[in-house]
Amino acid sequence: MLNNRIFTIDHDQLKFTASNAVVPDDEPIFVLLARDKNALSTIRSYQSTMRPTSDEWKVIQDVIDDFLKFKNENPVSMGTPDEIY
């Protein structure tokens, strides 16, 4: 299982947790890790395109909170993509 509430992995299939809909194998996805110093600004930029009253905005805010918690609890793990991947 992934470490968030948006997706789960079930029998080698990536699924949206809320709807249980499968992400097709031929659909590209992009993953950001909390240890990436650039991730928070990228997620905040994405969130800024949403209405603050939307459910999606609230879900992304939960992700931001999780990333901030990780950053605060794991400062030595943080780095740029060149350093951590």
Secondary structure, 3 states (H helix, E strand, C coil): CCCCCCEEEECCEEEECCCCCECCCCCCCCCCCCCECCHHHHHHHHHCCCCCCCHHHHHHHHHHHHHHHHHHHCHHHCECHHHHC
